[in-house]
Amino acid sequence: MIKLERILCPTNLSKESDEAMRYGVALANRYKAKLFLLFCGDTAQASNGSHSGTRRHVKGLFEESLARYLGPSKFNELDWEGNVVEHCEDTGEAIVRQAAELGTDLIIMRSRRRPRAAALLGSTAERVYRTAPCPVLVTHPLEREWVSGVTGEIDLHRILVAHDFSTDSELALNYAVLLAQEYQAELHLMHVLSSPETDGPEIAWGPGAVEGTYHDAARRLHMAVPAEAHLWSNVSHSVRWGKPYQEVLSFASEQKIDLICMGAKGRNFTMGALFGSNVDRVLRQAPCPILVARPLKPSMSAVLREAS
């Protein structure tokens, strides 16, 4: 079973941003975890310029947001805490810092669909996943949802792992296997091979070499999944040629994937030039939520205790 004890959910207290709370509440209830809500910015702005724009007022706004996904009968059952970081120059940095200080196991956040602006400046979600001390679950508007907006139930059926045999993608696979076991979901593994370069030496990409490369990737992909995973999940493997982000997005749409799991770093998912990495591009265009796996780091408070 997945161990989730502390979940951080940043929000700007807009209705769109609060949609990430639906996942935060559902997962906090499912795993008996504590949910930390985080608002970064001017409290007066959160209250539309009202003189009551204080931390107390923001706590009231947190409660209003939570009430949409809990209802009065279950409100007192949720273990939660509201936090405010005022006058922060970099929201992404503030979120990462709070996650480190709180020792969170998962960050859940909403990202707006602004592919052109994100390509040039980077979105907050992109800045967070690159340095976060824990995995980051990113949701978007107009995507395939797996937490009911009516009942709050988790309904996860199909999980895709973008696997390039790196350490980070192995971590993504571990999370996906645990989720597949817990929710009896289908598990799809995909590896993307770069298309043969037409200007390279012909012998390097002859029929035998291409076939050998494909079968080697397929064999490694099959071996990556623990044998016991087949007992509770339908597991499929797919090796494709092309650009990683394009193939991941195509597969996710074709197979109606509910969740994409991928590593923050990897052989084929490293940072690109001006327009970002494959991970960035999947985040901007995915038809479902994305879990970007990162190794858990000890909380800042735990480190300080050990040092004293």
C-alpha positions in Angstrom: 0.0 0.0 0.0 1.2 3.5 -0.8 2.3 5.5 2.2 0.9 9.0 2.1 1.0 10.9 5.4 1.4 14.5 4.4 -0.1 16.1 1.2 0.5 19.7 0.1 -2.0 21.3 -2.1 -1.1 24.9 -3.3 -4.0 27.1 -4.4 -4.6 30.7 -5.3 -8.2 30.3 -4.0 -9.7 30.6 -7.4 -12.4 28.1 -8.4 -10.1 26.7 -11.1 -7.1 26.4 -8.8 -9.2 24.8 -6.1 -10.0 21.8 -8.4 -6.7 20.3 -7.2 -8.2 20.2 -3.8 -10.6 17.5 -5.0 -7.7 15.2 -5.5 -6.1 16.3 -2.3 -9.2 15.6 -0.2 -9.8 12.3 -1.9 -6.3 11.0 -1.4 -6.1 12.4 2.2 -9.3 10.6 3.1 -8.2 7.4 1.4 -4.8 7.2 3.1 -5.7 9.0 6.3 -3.1 11.7 5.5 -2.9 15.3 6.7 -3.8 17.8 4.0 -1.8 21.1 4.0 -3.3 23.9 1.9 -1.0 26.7 0.8 -1.8 30.2 -0.4 1.2 32.2 -1.7 0.5 35.9 -2.2 -1.1 39.0 -0.7 -4.0 38.1 1.6 -5.7 41.3 0.7 -5.8 40.2 -3.0 -7.4 36.9 -1.8 -10.2 38.9 -0.3 -10.6 41.1 -3.4 -9.1 44.1 -1.6 -11.3 43.8 1.5 -10.0 45.2 4.7 -10.6 41.8 6.2 -7.9 40.4 4.0 -6.1 38.8 6.9 -4.8 35.3 7.6 -8.0 34.6 9.5 -10.0 35.6 6.4 -7.9 33.4 4.2 -8.5 30.5 6.6 -12.2 31.1 6.0 -11.6 30.9 2.2 -9.8 27.6 2.7 -12.8 26.3 4.6 -15.2 27.5 1.8 -13.0 25.7 -0.8 -12.9 22.5 1.2 -16.6 22.5 1.8 -17.2 22.1 -2.0 -15.5 18.6 -1.9 -16.4 17.5 1.6 -19.9 18.6 2.7 -20.7 19.6 6.3 -21.0 16.0 7.6 -17.4 15.1 6.7 -15.7 18.4 7.2 -14.6 17.6 10.7 -13.3 14.2 9.7 -10.5 15.7 7.5 -7.1 16.5 9.2 -6.0 19.7 7.5 -4.1 22.8 8.0 -4.0 26.1 6.1 -0.7 27.9 5.5 0.0 31.4 4.0 3.2 32.7 2.5 3.0 36.4 1.8 5.1 38.6 -0.4 6.8 35.8 -2.2 8.6 36.7 -5.4 8.6 33.2 -6.8 5.5 31.0 -6.2 7.2 27.8 -7.4 10.1 28.3 -5.0 7.8 29.1 -2.1 5.8 25.8 -2.8 9.0 23.7 -2.9 10.3 25.4 0.3 7.0 24.7 2.1 7.0 21.1 0.9 10.5 20.6 2.3 9.8 22.2 5.6 6.6 20.2 6.1 8.1 16.9 4.9 5.3 16.2 2.5 5.0 13.0 0.6 3.1 14.4 -2.4 2.3 17.8 -3.9 -0.9 18.2 -5.8 -1.5 21.3 -7.9 -3.5 22.6 -10.8 -1.8 24.0 -13.9 -3.5 26.2 -16.5 -3.3 25.4 -20.1 -0.9 28.1 -21.4 1.4 26.2 -23.7 2.9 29.2 -25.5 3.6 31.2 -22.4 4.9 28.2 -20.5 7.2 27.4 -23.4 8.9 30.7 -23.0 8.7 31.3 -19.3 7.9 28.0 -17.7 4.8 27.3 -15.7 4.7 27.2 -11.9 4.0 23.4 -12.0 7.1 22.9 -14.2 9.3 24.9 -11.8 7.9 22.9 -8.9 8.4 19.4 -10.3 12.1 20.1 -11.2 13.2 20.8 -7.6 10.4 19.3 -5.4 11.4 17.1 -2.5 8.6 14.6 -3.3 6.5 13.5 -6.2 4.2 16.0 -7.8 0.7 15.3 -9.2 -0.4 17.9 -11.7 -4.0 18.3 -12.9 -5.4 20.4 -15.7 -8.7 21.8 -16.9 -10.7 19.8 -19.5 -8.9 16.5 -18.9 -9.9 12.9 -18.1 -10.7 12.9 -14.3 -10.4 10.0 -11.9 -11.7 11.6 -8.8 -15.5 12.1 -8.9 -16.6 15.7 -8.5 -19.9 14.5 -6.9 -18.9 11.7 -4.6 -15.1 12.2 -4.2 -14.5 8.6 -5.0 -11.3 7.5 -6.7 -12.0 5.7 -10.0 -8.6 4.9 -11.5 -8.7 2.4 -14.4 -5.7 2.8 -16.7 -2.2 4.0 -15.8 0.6 4.7 -18.3 4.3 4.7 -17.4 6.8 6.5 -19.7 9.8 4.3 -19.0 13.3 5.1 -20.4 15.2 2.7 -18.0 16.5 5.6 -15.9 16.4 5.7 -12.1 13.7 8.3 -12.1 11.5 6.3 -14.5 12.0 3.2 -12.3 10.6 5.3 -9.4 7.6 6.3 -11.5 7.0 2.6 -12.3 7.1 1.8 -8.6 4.4 4.3 -7.9 2.4 3.1 -10.8 2.6 -0.5 -9.7 1.4 0.3 -6.2 -1.5 2.3 -7.6 -2.4 -0.4 -10.1 -2.5 -2.9 -7.2 -4.5 -0.7 -4.9 -7.2 0.2 -7.5 -7.0 -3.0 -9.7 -6.0 -0.7 -12.7 -4.5 -1.6 -16.0 -0.8 -0.9 -16.2 0.7 0.2 -19.5 4.4 0.6 -20.0 5.8 2.5 -22.9 9.4 3.0 -24.2 10.1 5.4 -27.1 13.1 4.8 -29.4 14.5 7.7 -31.4 13.8 7.2 -35.1 16.9 6.1 -37.1 18.8 9.1 -38.5 18.6 9.1 -42.3 22.0 10.8 -42.6 23.8 8.3 -40.4 25.9 5.3 -41.6 23.6 2.9 -43.3 25.1 -0.1 -41.6 24.3 1.4 -38.2 20.6 1.3 -38.9 20.3 -1.8 -41.1 17.2 -4.1 -40.7 19.1 -6.3 -38.2 20.2 -3.4 -36.0 16.7 -1.8 -36.0 15.1 -5.1 -35.1 17.7 -5.8 -32.4 17.2 -2.4 -30.8 13.4 -2.8 -30.8 13.5 -6.3 -29.2 16.1 -5.3 -26.7 13.9 -2.4 -25.5 10.8 -4.7 -25.4 12.7 -7.3 -23.4 13.9 -4.7 -20.8 10.4 -3.3 -20.6 8.9 -6.7 -19.8 11.6 -7.4 -17.2 11.0 -4.1 -15.5 7.6 -5.1 -14.1 7.6 -7.3 -11.0 6.2 -10.8 -11.7 3.6 -10.4 -9.0 2.1 -7.3 -10.7 0.5 -9.6 -13.2 -1.6 -11.2 -10.4 -3.7 -8.1 -9.8 -3.3 -6.0 -13.0 -3.5 -6.4 -16.7 0.0 -5.4 -17.9 0.8 -4.3 -21.4 4.1 -3.2 -23.0 4.6 -0.9 -26.0 7.8 0.2 -27.8 7.4 3.0 -30.3 9.6 5.0 -32.6 9.5 8.8 -32.6 9.6 11.7 -30.2 8.9 10.7 -26.6 6.4 13.4 -25.7 4.4 12.9 -28.9 4.2 9.2 -28.5 3.2 9.4 -24.8 0.5 11.9 -25.6 -0.8 9.9 -28.6 -0.9 6.6 -26.5 -2.7 8.4 -23.6 -5.4 9.7 -25.9 -5.8 6.4 -27.8 -6.0 4.2 -24.7 -8.1 6.7 -22.6 -5.4 6.7 -19.9 -6.4 8.1 -16.5 -2.9 8.8 -15.1 0.5 9.2 -16.7 3.5 8.4 -14.5 6.9 9.7 -15.5 10.3 10.5 -14.0 11.4 14.1 -13.6 14.7 13.3 -15.2 15.8 10.6 -17.6 17.6 9.7 -20.8 14.9 10.8 -23.1 13.1 13.3 -20.8 16.0 15.7 -20.1 15.8 19.5 -20.5 15.6 20.7 -24.0 16.5 24.2 -25.3 14.1 27.1 -25.6 10.8 25.1 -25.5 11.6 22.9 -22.5 11.8 19.1 -22.0 9.6 16.2 -23.0 8.2 16.2 -19.5 7.2 19.9 -19.8 5.4 19.2 -23.1 3.5 16.3 -21.7 2.5 18.4 -18.7 1.2 21.1 -21.1 -0.9 18.8 -23.3 -1.7 15.6 -21.5 -5.4 14.5 -21.6 -5.2 13.3 -17.9 -3.4 14.1 -14.7 0.4 13.5 -14.5 2.4 12.1 -11.6 6.0 13.3 -11.9 8.1 11.0 -9.6 10.8 12.4 -7.5 12.7 10.8 -4.6 11.4 11.6 -1.2 13.8 13.9 0.8 13.7 14.2 4.6 11.9 17.3 5.9 13.9 20.3 6.8 12.8 20.0 10.4 14.0 16.4 10.6 17.4 17.4 9.2 17.7 20.1 11.8 16.7 17.7 14.6 19.4 15.2 13.5 22.0 18.0 13.3 21.3 19.3 16.8 
